[in-house]
Amino acid sequence: MNRSVTARLTATTRANTSMAFSVAVARNSGYSAVNEVLEVTANGEPVAPTSVQDSHGGILHTLTLEQPSALELTYRAEVRGSAAAPEKDDADLIRYVRPSRYCESDRLLPTSYSLFGNLQGSELLAAVRAWVSGNISYVSGSSRPTDGATQTLLDRRGVCRDYAHLVIALLRAKDVPARLVSVYAPGLNPMDFHAVVEAWVDEAWHVVDATGLAPRTNLLRIATGRDASDTAFLSTVGGSLTLDTLQVTAVADTLHDDDGTSPVQLG
């Protein structure tokens, strides 16, 4: 499988602003080739960000600008082949079953047991996906950056990250390790960065996407973490900035059929 992705963003920074970008395709030994280019300019002049290794093959690019600047970042990647399956890590199975900032599984434990009873394994995954898909409406711009799974459940609407947070919280409440993955998503419409869930069932990480907006087998991992706080495409870690524009593209030589229910691992 061959996939091509791009991301372009522009922003206006204030003085002494430090930031971290998470737009690069995650490293994976299964790919036969990854050709990528990252270009960043500040006030039209090239600047060199620092590459930082994140968890699960993710790559962060960090940058500090002392002067107020018009920032532009462009990323392009061509990826051949399919990813190798993530290896089992006992620490992950503990980390990703705990409540987190946006996935309040402790607060949703009674809800999860009420909805899903004694379901386990792949049956539980299918039931959680179906319930979230059928009870949450996808409405662009309907949620706030501070909304977590509980708020999404109350509002009954959100975007991909809200769907993912609710799925994660409901699964963790049933002691299933689950984590959020930011991805490039060929076939997604409207095109943007996308968020899905990986859940540990039957000794493997399986992809759950309650939005059903893109074929899961075409997805490309960017970042992986407890929730959106670990996977944001742009984080300000000092100073401040205003995001002005964001454009994302993702295409694949073949878009696979996906009914959303069969077991799939991120490729």
N, C-alpha and C positions, 0 to 999 in steps of 0.2 A: 504494500500500500504506500502511495506517495501523497504527502500532504504539504501544502504551502500556506504559511500564515504571515500576517503582518499586523503591526500595531503602531499607530502614530498618535502622539499626544502633544499638546502645547499647554503651557502654564505660565503664569506670571508670579514670580517669587518676590518676597520682601528680602531685606538684607539678612545675611547670616541664616539662610535656610538650608537645613539638611534633610535629605529625602532618600527613600529607598523604593526602587522600582522592581516589580515582580511581573515581568512580561516575557522572559526567555523560556523556551521549552525546557522542561526538566531533563536532566541527563539520565539515560537508560541504556544499559548494555545491549538491549535487544535491537536497537535501531542499527541498520546497516550503514546509514550516513545521516549526519546532521550538518547542514551548511547554513550558517547564520551570520547576520551583520547587525550590529547595534551602533547607531550614530546619535550623538547628543550635542546640541549646540546651546550656547547661552549668549543672547544678544548677537546671534549670527556667527559666533566664533566656536570652533570645535572645543569640547571639553571631554575629559576622559574619566568616566565613572570607575569605581572600584568594584570588582566582582567578589561576591561573598557566597560561599557554599551554604545553602539552606538544607533543611531536612528533606528526605525522600527524593534526592536528586535535584531539588529546586535551586535556582540561582537568583540571588538578589544583586542588583546594581545600585551602589550608593554614591551619593554626590552631595557636596556642600558648596553653596554659592555665597560668597561674602557680599556681593553687590546685588541690588534688585535687578532682576533679569527676566527677559523673555526667553523661556526655555522651550526647546523642541526635542522630542525623542522619537526616533524611528527605528523599528525592529523588523527584520525580515528573516524567515527561516524556511528551509526546504528539508523535510524529514522523510527518509525512506525506511520502510520496514515497520515492524510492530514491536511494541515494548515488551520486555520480559516481565513476567508476573512479579509483583512485590514479594519479597521474602518475609517470612514470619519473624516478628520481633516481639518478644514477650513484654517489653516495656511499652510498646505501642498498644498492646491489648489491655493494659492498665490505663495508660494516658487517655485513650479514646473511649473509655467507658465512663469517665468522670464528667460531671457537669462542667460547663464552661461559660464564658461571658455571654454568648448568644444562643447557647443550647442548654436551657435550664431543665435538664432531665429530672432533677430532684423535684422541681415544682410540677412537672407533668407526669410524674410516676402514677398517681391515681388515674389520670386520664388515659394513659397508655394501657394500664391493666384493665380498665373498664372497656376500652375499645377492642383490645386484642386478646384478652383472656390468657389462655395457656398456649397460644400459638408460639412456635419456635422455628428457628432455621429459615429455610427458603420460603416457607409458608408465611412467616412473620414479615419478611421483607416484602413479599407480594402484597400482603394485606395493608401494611403501612403505606407503601407507594400508592395503592389504589385509593385508600382513604384520603390521603393528602391531595392527590390528583383530583378527586371528586368533590372535595369540600373547600378547597382554596382556589380563588379566582386569580389568574395572572393579570395584573393591572400595572403597567409601567408607571413608575413614579409614585406608587401608592404607599410605599413604606419609607421610613426614616432610617438614617444610618445607625441609629441607636436601638432600633427594634430587634428584639430577639424572638425565639420560637414562641414564647408565651403570648406576646403581642400579636404575632401572626395568627395564632390560633384564635384569638379574640376577634381580630379584624376580618379573618377569613379572606384575606387577599394579600398579594405581595408579588415579588419578582423572584428570580431563580435562587438567589441567596436565601430568601425567606423560606421558600419551599425546602431547600437543603437543610436549613437550621431546624425546621420543624421535624423533618424526617429523622435527622440525627438525634434530636432530643427524645422522640418517641422510641427509637431503637435503644438508646442508652438506658432509658428508663426500664427496659426489659433486659438489661445486662448484655446487650450486643454492642461491641466496640464499633464506633462509626466516626468518620472524619469527613471534612469538607475538602474538595479538590477544585481548584480553579483550572479551567481548561480553555483551549481553543476548540471551537465546535463547528466543524464543517456541516453545512445544512441548516444551521441556526438562522431563524428569521423572526425579528430583526437581528442583524449581526451585532455581536458584542462579545466581551468576555462572558463566560458561562460558569456556573457553579453547580456541581453535582456531589453526590455522596458515595463514599466507599464504606461498605459494611463487612465485617468479618463474620462469615458464615461458612460452615463446611470446610474449614481450614484454608480459606482463600478470601481475598478482598474482592467483593462484587460491587459493581456500579449500580446505583439507584438514582434515577432522575424522574421525580414526580411531575416535572413540567412536560416531559415527552416532546421537547422542542427540537431535539437533534438526535441522530443515531448514536448510541453509546459507543459502538465499536470504532467510530471515526474520531473520537475525542483525543486530544493531545494534552497531557498533564503539564501544568505550569507550576503550581504550588500546592502543598498539602498541609493541613493543620487541623486544630481543634474546631475552628469556625472561621468566619470572615476576618477576624482580628489577626489571624496568622497568614492570610492568603490575599490580602488587598493588593491590587496592581500598583497602587501608589500610596506610600505612607510618608507623612511628614514627621520627622523625629527631632525637629528643632526649627524654630522660625515658623513661617507660614507661607502658603501659596494659594492661588486660585487656579483650578483646572479650567482651561478655556475650551479645548476641543479634545475629542477622543474618537479615533476611527480604528476599527478592527476588521480584518478579513481572515477567512479560513476556508480553504477549498481542499477537496480530496479527489483523487482520480476515480474513486468509486464510492458512492454513498450507499451504505448497506441498509436493508430493511431492518426495522427494530420495533417489535411489538411492546417493548418496555418491560416485559415480564420474565423473559428467559435469562438465565445467569450469564453475565457478561463481565469480563475483566478489562480494565482500562488498557487500551493498546496504543 
